[in-house]
Amino acid sequence: MDSDKSPASSILIDNEALENVTHFNYLGANIEADGRITPDIRKRLAIATSKLKSMMNIWKSQSTPLKMRILKSCIFPVATYGCETWTLTKKEVEKIDAFEMKCYRKILRIPWTARRTNQNILQELGMKERQLLKNIKQLKLKYFGHVVRHNNLEKLCLEGAVEGRRGRGRPRRRQTQDISDWLGFSVREASILAQDRDGFRSAVWEATSYKDPP
């Protein structure tokens, strides 16, 4: 796989050229040559939706607390597999939120024709806000703290810069932008704070905790 914009290079092993691909699957995650994460998010949500539909007998149960525990332990982890490396745009956030509400409607057995708002469904479940995106933020922030506390290849990739000038057009959202936006300060400041595990843990909790509207 090439991530360069120049023509694909050819690698020979025993006089046999390796196939050059634009994407491949690695440990259950989709790797794209252009670095986009949308196909991987769509794949994870599709797999989780399939698992959700395969457990219809469980969702017919009358115990909502039990169904919520099963949802959080068996369905949500499938949807968020590998989310520590995701870069979330507004479009991806909307897809994740929509999937979560689909799960809640399924376990409450609310048909799509019912005129029920998302807020009304959350109130029935005793929830103040959606949880899935919050969980993704916590996992990604914790992984960021783990990476910057060690001198390894992951830290080099995260903090390194590529020489040269970028192409024309609006720059795509970077993974580190999620970190700075969620925590409220620069990535460099976050890296320094991450050296203090307790302090960084408190910052993550503050960034992802529910705040009553003004």
Disulfide bonds with the S-S distance in Angstrom:
none
